[in-house]
Structures are given as C-alpha cells and as structure tokens.
Amino acid sequence: MSKSMMPPPFRSKTGSAFSVLFFLLAASSLLPAQSNNNQDGGKGDAQAMHLMQLGAGAMQQGNTAEAERYFTKATAAAPQMADAFLDLGLVQLREGRPDVAEKALAKAIALNPKLPGAHMFLGIAKYQMHEVDSASADLREELRLQPQDVEALTWLGIVELGAGNADKATEPLDRAAALSPNDPNILYLRGRAHSLIAEESYQALYRLDPDSWRVHKALGESYSASGQPEKAVAEFLKAVGKEPTNSDLYESLGDEYQKLSRFDDAMKAYEQEVKLDPNNGIALYNLGKIDVERGDPQAGISLLQQAISVHSSPAPSDFYLGLGLSKVGKNEEAAEWLEKSLQSDPSEFIKQSTYYELVRVYQKLGRRQDSQRALDELKKLKSASTVTNQP
C-alpha cells in the first residue's frame, strides 16, 4: 500500500512512543524483592536477611551500588537463599546490566524454580539482551506459575510486540486489560497490538484488490477515527459505488455527513439504509433525531417511535422523542419520555440535555417543584463537569 493510500492510524512496528513506554515500564517494575519465602535456618540465613534489609534500604535511597554490595554479601552468607539472588539480579537490572543480572536470576530459579517473579525478571533481562524467544519462554513460565500476574502478562505483550509478533501479543494484553482495565500503559499496548494486526490485514486486503469496497470502507473508517470526515465521506462513497446494497455503508456515510452538518445528505443516506433494512433501529433513530432538531418534530416523533419499537439505544431515542413531543405541545408525554431517558444510563450530554428540557417542560405544565428539581440536577452536572475538565 502506498503512503498516500495508507490509513492515518497505521504506524510502523517500532517507534519512539513504544521505546519510551518500554523504559517507563522497566523503571516501575524493577523494585527490590521482598524476602518472604525463607525460614531462618541458622546464623548465615539471619545474617543474609539483615544484609538484604540493608540492601532494600539502599535501594529506596537510590543507592544501587551500595544495594548491590549488600545483596552480593547476602548471597555469600547464604548461598542457598534464592531470594538473595533474586534481589541481586533486580538491582543489577536497575543498573542496566542485564547480562550480569541474568546469572543471578538464573541462580535464584535453580534454587527455587517456583520463586514468584524470578522467571519474569529473567525474561526481562533476556529481552534487554535481544534474546526474544528465550525471554518469551521465561515469561510464559512465570504465567504458568501465576496465571493472573498482570505485570507478567504485560511484559509478555511487550516482548511479543518488540519481536514483531502482534498476533501473539494480543492474548496476554487482552488478559492484562481485563484484570487491570484502567491501566493506561496496558491500554496503549493492547491498542497497538490490535492496530498492527488490523494494519497487516488491511495491507493483505489491499494486495488482493486495491479498489475493493472493503479497502475503501477500511480507509473511510480510518479517516473517521482520525477526525477527517470529508476524506471519510469520499472513501465511503467509493465503497457504496462498489457495493450499493450494503446497508452498513450508508450508515457510515450518514454519520460522516452529520459531522459535516450536511443533514440533507445524511438523511438521504439513512433513508437508503432503511430501504435496504426496514427495521434498522439506528437508521430510524438518526432520521428521527435530525427531523426533531431541524424543525419537523411530527415526522421525527413517528420515526423515533418506530426506532424504539425495534429496540434502538434507549437513552438517546427516549430523549429525542421527548424533545419532539415537547415541540408539538404534548408536554405530559414529553415529560414521561424525558424522565425515562434518565433511567437508561445516558451519556453526560444526553443527561444534561434531558434536565435542561425537563426544566422547560415542567414550567409549561406549571409543575414548579419538578422544574426546580430538574434545574438543581442540571446545575450539579454542570458543576461536576467543570471540575472534571479543569487542567
């Protein structure tokens, strides 16, 4: 695919953002291990535990050289203590010496193959030495021992992405996202893995037929996602020309026309969608919404009632039906539908718009207390929105 044809979100498999993220994750991960898997078996072990505590203290102060000295002494005092070698390997990783850390971490595993974190940090060390296959194997072993370890899942995704194996990165990153859904690093990596797979698929599709409706649809979706509705319209029109009986294409086209405030064109697209799919709730909703907003509320009411009957998204459909009813003077019915929209987990925009319209509807009905209640709720929402959007 030529650069001029490449959809905007596509990127190469490596990049500065990915590199920065890798080192951010590395810095956050390499913390001193807590020695909680050993029992005091004698004077040597007690001495080693003391040295490890001193090493942990040095790490907290950022003195890695002193920490390494303490951990090295701990391994000499208790050569069978796996945790001492793990801590030593971690500080050596922090110092940017993965080749040295690998030896200490391998020794920790030899002493205790089930030591939590040891396989993961060995995998990180090997990855930093570009031993990708071996790094992946170590991380998978960590996950065999601890299947729900978010950090190990994330690092496996990083390793596979770095190796160019986006297809192998998605599974661990999907699992990590399910376990930690609000972690921005995981969300970024997961999105990157899936976008790379999409890129590979689109490129293969382009090679098969560069002028197919699927290629134009993919390009339209890509331009839409990157905020370029005019270019998206051009691609969806090409797709429609190739596949004129595909109702989904008209919906995508109508959505982009709405972004450009080309409402007449949007309605034509949605009307064509309804001809191809008469019970399409989304198309009926969009037609009704546009009618209500642009001055034909009676027509919009009928379309929105049809949309609701075929189970369109309840909150916005209920709101625009209520809005349309209020515009034709049916305020009692309008209030009922507006209140109903608030029961369907609406977006912030729909919620604020609903309370705003309820203030007006209840005023027309002479229901002052209800109007004041709606006004109070609207003020709360706007106040919360202002606080949330503050820099």
C-alpha positions as CSV (number, residue, x, y, z in Angstrom):
1,M,0.0,0.0,0.0
2,S,1.5,3.3,-1.0
3,K,1.9,6.0,1.6
4,S,-0.8,8.1,0.0
5,M,-3.3,5.2,0.4
6,M,-2.2,4.2,3.9
7,P,-4.9,4.9,6.6
8,P,-3.8,7.6,9.1
9,P,-3.7,5.5,12.3
10,F,-1.3,2.9,10.8
11,R,2.2,3.1,12.1
12,S,5.4,1.0,11.9
13,K,6.1,-1.8,14.3
14,T,8.7,0.3,16.3
15,G,8.7,3.9,17.3
16,S,9.7,6.4,19.9
17,A,6.5,6.2,21.9
18,F,6.9,2.4,22.2
19,S,10.5,2.8,23.3
20,V,9.7,5.4,25.9
21,L,6.9,3.2,27.3
22,F,9.2,0.2,27.5
23,F,11.7,2.1,29.7
24,L,8.9,3.6,31.8
25,L,7.6,0.2,32.5
26,A,11.1,-1.1,33.2
27,A,11.7,1.6,35.7
28,S,8.5,1.0,37.5
29,S,8.9,-2.8,37.6
30,L,12.4,-3.2,39.0
31,L,11.7,-2.9,42.7
32,P,13.5,-4.7,45.5
33,A,12.0,-8.1,46.1
34,Q,10.6,-8.8,49.5
35,S,12.2,-11.8,51.1
36,N,9.3,-13.7,52.5
37,N,9.9,-17.2,51.2
38,N,12.7,-18.2,53.6
39,Q,12.9,-19.6,57.0
40,D,15.7,-18.7,59.4
41,G,17.9,-21.8,59.1
42,G,20.9,-20.6,61.0
43,K,23.3,-17.8,61.6
44,G,24.1,-17.5,57.9
45,D,20.5,-17.0,56.9
46,A,19.9,-14.5,59.7
47,Q,22.9,-12.6,58.5
48,A,21.7,-12.7,54.9
49,M,18.3,-11.4,55.9
50,H,19.9,-8.5,57.7
51,L,22.1,-7.7,54.7
52,M,19.0,-7.9,52.4
53,Q,17.2,-5.4,54.6
54,L,20.1,-3.1,54.3
55,G,20.2,-3.5,50.6
56,A,16.5,-2.7,50.3
57,G,17.1,0.4,52.3
58,A,19.9,1.4,50.0
59,M,17.6,0.9,47.0
60,Q,14.9,3.1,48.5
61,Q,17.5,5.8,48.8
62,G,18.5,5.3,45.1
63,N,22.0,4.0,46.0
64,T,22.2,1.0,43.7
65,A,25.9,0.4,44.1
66,E,25.6,0.1,47.8
67,A,22.5,-2.1,47.4
68,E,24.4,-4.4,45.1
69,R,27.2,-4.8,47.7
70,Y,24.7,-5.8,50.4
71,F,22.9,-8.3,48.2
72,T,26.2,-9.8,47.0
73,K,27.3,-10.3,50.6
74,A,23.9,-11.8,51.3
75,T,24.4,-14.5,48.6
76,A,27.8,-15.3,50.1
77,A,26.4,-15.6,53.6
78,A,23.5,-17.8,52.5
79,P,24.4,-19.4,49.1
80,Q,21.2,-21.5,49.2
81,M,18.8,-18.5,49.7
82,A,17.0,-17.9,46.4
83,D,15.6,-14.5,47.4
84,A,19.1,-13.1,47.9
85,F,20.0,-13.9,44.3
86,L,16.7,-12.5,43.1
87,D,17.3,-9.2,44.9
88,L,20.8,-9.1,43.4
89,G,19.5,-9.7,39.9
90,L,16.9,-7.0,40.3
91,V,19.4,-4.3,41.4
92,Q,21.7,-5.3,38.5
93,L,18.8,-4.9,36.1
94,R,18.1,-1.5,37.6
95,E,21.7,-0.6,36.9
96,G,21.3,-1.5,33.2
97,R,23.4,-4.7,33.4
98,P,21.1,-7.4,32.1
99,D,24.0,-9.8,31.2
100,V,25.1,-9.9,34.9
101,A,21.6,-9.9,36.2
102,E,20.8,-13.0,34.1
103,K,23.3,-15.1,36.0
104,A,21.9,-14.1,39.4
105,L,18.3,-14.6,38.3
106,A,19.1,-18.0,36.8
107,K,20.7,-19.0,40.1
108,A,17.6,-17.9,42.0
109,I,15.5,-20.1,39.8
110,A,17.9,-23.0,40.1
111,L,17.5,-22.8,43.9
112,N,13.7,-22.2,43.8
113,P,12.0,-22.8,40.4
114,K,8.7,-21.5,41.8
115,L,10.1,-18.3,43.2
116,P,7.5,-15.5,42.4
117,G,8.8,-13.0,39.9
118,A,12.1,-14.8,39.1
119,H,11.1,-16.1,35.7
120,M,9.5,-12.7,34.8
121,F,12.7,-10.7,35.6
122,L,14.9,-13.3,33.9
123,G,12.7,-12.8,30.8
124,I,13.1,-9.0,31.1
125,A,16.9,-9.4,31.3
126,K,17.0,-11.6,28.3
127,Y,14.7,-9.3,26.3
128,Q,17.1,-6.4,27.0
129,M,19.8,-8.6,25.6
130,H,17.7,-9.2,22.5
131,E,17.1,-12.9,23.3
132,V,13.4,-12.6,22.4
133,D,12.4,-16.3,22.1
134,S,14.1,-17.2,25.4
135,A,12.6,-14.1,27.1
136,S,9.1,-15.1,25.9
137,A,9.6,-18.7,27.2
138,D,10.6,-17.3,30.7
139,L,7.6,-15.0,30.8
140,R,5.3,-17.8,29.8
141,E,6.8,-20.0,32.6
142,E,6.0,-17.2,35.1
143,L,2.5,-17.1,33.9
144,R,2.2,-20.9,34.2
145,L,3.0,-20.4,37.9
146,Q,1.0,-17.2,38.3
147,P,-1.7,-17.0,35.5
148,Q,-3.2,-13.8,36.8
149,D,0.0,-11.8,37.2
150,V,-0.8,-8.5,35.3
151,E,2.9,-7.4,35.2
152,A,4.0,-10.7,33.6
153,L,1.1,-10.6,31.1
154,T,2.1,-7.0,30.2
155,W,5.7,-7.9,29.7
156,L,4.9,-10.8,27.6
157,G,2.9,-8.5,25.4
158,I,5.9,-6.1,25.2
159,V,8.3,-8.8,24.3
160,E,6.0,-10.2,21.5
161,L,5.3,-6.6,20.2
162,G,9.1,-5.9,20.2
163,A,9.6,-9.1,18.2
164,G,7.0,-8.1,15.6
165,N,4.5,-10.8,16.8
166,A,1.4,-8.7,17.3
167,D,-0.8,-11.8,16.9
168,K,1.0,-13.3,19.9
169,A,0.9,-10.1,21.9
170,T,-2.9,-9.6,21.9
171,E,-3.8,-12.6,24.1
172,P,-1.7,-11.7,27.1
173,L,-2.5,-8.0,26.7
174,D,-6.3,-8.7,26.5
175,R,-6.0,-10.7,29.7
176,A,-4.0,-7.9,31.4
177,A,-6.6,-5.3,30.3
178,A,-9.4,-7.5,31.8
179,L,-7.6,-7.7,35.1
180,S,-6.5,-4.1,35.1
181,P,-8.9,-2.2,32.9
182,N,-7.8,1.4,33.9
183,D,-4.1,1.0,33.4
184,P,-3.1,3.4,30.6
185,N,0.1,1.5,29.7
186,I,-1.8,-1.7,29.2
187,L,-4.5,0.1,27.2
188,Y,-1.9,1.7,24.9
189,L,0.0,-1.6,24.3
190,R,-3.2,-3.5,23.7
191,G,-4.5,-1.0,21.3
192,R,-1.1,-1.0,19.5
193,A,-1.2,-4.8,19.1
194,H,-4.7,-4.9,17.7
195,S,-3.9,-1.9,15.4
196,L,-0.9,-3.7,14.0
197,I,-2.9,-6.8,13.3
198,A,-5.5,-4.6,11.6
199,E,-2.8,-3.0,9.5
200,E,-1.4,-6.3,8.4
201,S,-5.0,-7.5,7.4
202,Y,-5.7,-4.3,5.5
203,Q,-2.4,-4.4,3.7
204,A,-3.2,-8.0,2.7
205,L,-6.6,-7.0,1.6
206,Y,-5.1,-4.1,-0.5
207,R,-2.8,-6.5,-2.2
208,L,-5.7,-8.7,-3.2
209,D,-7.8,-5.9,-4.7
210,P,-6.7,-2.3,-4.1
211,D,-10.0,-0.9,-5.4
212,S,-12.4,-3.2,-3.5
213,W,-15.3,-1.8,-1.4
214,R,-13.7,-3.4,1.7
215,V,-10.5,-1.3,1.2
216,H,-12.5,1.9,0.7
217,K,-14.6,1.0,3.8
218,A,-11.4,0.4,5.9
219,L,-9.9,3.7,4.7
220,G,-13.2,5.5,5.5
221,E,-13.2,4.1,9.0
222,S,-9.6,5.1,9.4
223,Y,-10.2,8.7,8.3
224,S,-13.3,8.8,10.5
225,A,-11.3,7.7,13.6
226,S,-8.6,10.3,12.9
227,G,-11.2,13.2,12.7
228,Q,-11.2,13.7,8.9
229,P,-14.9,13.4,7.9
230,E,-14.5,14.8,4.4
231,K,-11.9,12.2,3.4
232,A,-14.1,9.6,5.1
233,V,-17.1,10.6,3.0
234,A,-15.0,10.3,-0.2
235,E,-14.0,6.7,0.7
236,F,-17.5,5.6,1.8
237,L,-18.9,7.0,-1.4
238,K,-16.4,4.8,-3.3
239,A,-17.4,1.8,-1.2
240,V,-21.1,2.5,-1.9
241,G,-20.4,2.7,-5.6
242,K,-18.8,-0.8,-5.4
243,E,-21.3,-2.3,-3.0
244,P,-24.6,-0.4,-3.3
245,T,-26.7,-3.0,-1.4
246,N,-24.6,-2.9,1.8
247,S,-26.8,-1.0,4.4
248,D,-23.8,-0.6,6.8
249,L,-22.0,1.6,4.3
250,Y,-24.9,4.1,4.2
251,E,-25.0,4.3,7.9
252,S,-21.3,5.1,8.0
253,L,-21.8,7.7,5.2
254,G,-24.7,9.3,7.1
255,D,-22.7,9.5,10.3
256,E,-19.9,11.4,8.5
257,Y,-22.3,13.7,6.8
258,Q,-23.7,14.6,10.2
259,K,-20.3,15.5,11.4
260,L,-20.1,17.9,8.5
261,S,-23.6,19.3,9.2
262,R,-24.7,18.1,5.8
263,F,-28.0,16.9,7.2
264,D,-29.9,16.6,3.9
265,D,-27.2,14.3,2.6
266,A,-27.2,12.4,5.9
267,M,-30.9,11.8,5.7
268,K,-30.6,10.5,2.1
269,A,-28.0,8.0,3.3
270,Y,-30.1,6.9,6.3
271,E,-33.2,6.6,4.1
272,Q,-31.3,4.3,1.7
273,E,-30.2,2.3,4.7
274,V,-33.9,1.9,5.8
275,K,-34.9,0.8,2.3
276,L,-32.3,-2.0,2.5
277,D,-33.0,-2.8,6.2
278,P,-36.5,-1.5,7.2
279,N,-36.2,-2.5,10.8
280,N,-32.8,-0.8,11.4
281,G,-33.2,1.0,14.7
282,I,-30.1,3.1,14.3
283,A,-31.1,4.5,10.9
284,L,-34.7,5.2,12.1
285,Y,-33.2,6.9,15.2
286,N,-30.9,9.1,13.2
287,L,-33.7,10.1,10.8
288,G,-36.0,10.9,13.7
289,K,-33.3,12.9,15.5
290,I,-32.5,15.0,12.5
291,D,-36.2,15.8,11.9
292,V,-36.7,16.8,15.6
293,E,-33.7,19.0,15.6
294,R,-34.3,20.6,12.2
295,G,-38.0,21.6,12.5
296,D,-40.1,18.6,11.5
297,P,-40.8,17.2,15.0
298,Q,-44.0,15.4,14.0
299,A,-42.2,13.3,11.4
300,G,-39.4,12.8,13.9
301,I,-41.8,11.5,16.5
302,S,-43.1,8.8,14.2
303,L,-39.6,7.7,13.2
304,L,-38.4,7.6,16.8
305,Q,-41.4,5.6,17.9
306,Q,-40.5,3.1,15.2
307,A,-36.9,3.1,16.4
308,I,-37.9,2.4,20.0
309,S,-40.2,-0.4,18.8
310,V,-37.2,-2.2,17.2
311,H,-35.0,-1.6,20.3
312,S,-32.8,1.3,19.3
313,S,-30.5,2.6,22.0
314,P,-33.0,3.7,24.7
315,A,-31.5,6.8,26.3
316,P,-30.9,9.0,23.2
317,S,-34.1,7.7,21.5
318,D,-36.2,8.4,24.5
319,F,-34.7,11.9,24.9
320,Y,-35.3,12.9,21.3
321,L,-38.8,11.5,21.4
322,G,-39.4,13.6,24.5
323,L,-37.9,16.6,22.8
324,G,-40.1,16.2,19.7
325,L,-43.2,15.8,21.8
326,S,-42.4,19.0,23.7
327,K,-42.1,20.8,20.4
328,V,-45.6,19.8,19.3
329,G,-47.1,20.8,22.7
330,K,-47.5,17.3,24.2
331,N,-45.8,18.2,27.4
332,E,-47.2,15.4,29.6
333,E,-46.0,12.7,27.2
334,A,-42.7,14.6,26.7
335,A,-42.0,14.6,30.5
336,E,-42.6,10.9,30.7
337,W,-40.2,10.1,27.9
338,L,-37.6,12.6,29.2
339,E,-37.7,11.0,32.6
340,K,-37.5,7.6,31.0
341,S,-34.3,8.5,29.2
342,L,-32.6,9.2,32.6
343,Q,-33.3,5.6,33.7
344,S,-31.2,4.1,30.8
345,D,-27.7,5.2,31.8
346,P,-27.4,8.1,29.4
347,S,-24.3,9.9,28.3
348,E,-23.4,13.2,30.1
349,F,-24.5,15.1,27.0
350,I,-27.9,13.4,26.9
351,K,-28.3,13.7,30.7
352,Q,-27.6,17.4,30.7
353,S,-29.8,18.0,27.7
354,T,-32.6,16.0,29.3
355,Y,-32.6,18.0,32.5
356,Y,-32.5,21.2,30.5
357,E,-35.6,20.2,28.6
358,L,-37.3,19.0,31.7
359,V,-36.9,22.4,33.3
360,R,-38.8,23.9,30.3
361,V,-41.4,21.2,30.1
362,Y,-42.3,21.3,33.8
363,Q,-42.5,25.1,33.6
364,K,-45.1,24.8,30.8
365,L,-47.0,22.3,32.9
366,G,-46.9,24.5,36.0
367,R,-45.0,21.9,38.0
368,R,-42.7,24.3,39.7
369,Q,-41.2,21.8,42.2
370,D,-40.4,19.3,39.4
371,S,-38.9,22.2,37.3
372,Q,-36.7,23.3,40.3
373,R,-35.6,19.7,40.9
374,A,-34.6,19.3,37.3
375,L,-32.7,22.7,37.4
376,D,-30.9,21.6,40.6
377,E,-29.8,18.4,38.9
378,L,-28.6,20.3,35.8
379,K,-26.5,22.7,38.0
380,K,-24.9,19.7,39.7
381,L,-24.0,18.1,36.4
382,K,-22.5,21.3,35.0
383,S,-20.6,21.9,38.2
384,A,-19.2,18.4,38.2
385,S,-18.3,18.7,34.5
386,T,-16.4,22.0,35.2
387,V,-14.4,20.3,37.9
388,T,-13.6,17.3,35.8
389,N,-12.4,19.4,32.8
390,Q,-10.1,21.7,34.9
391,P,-6.4,21.3,33.9
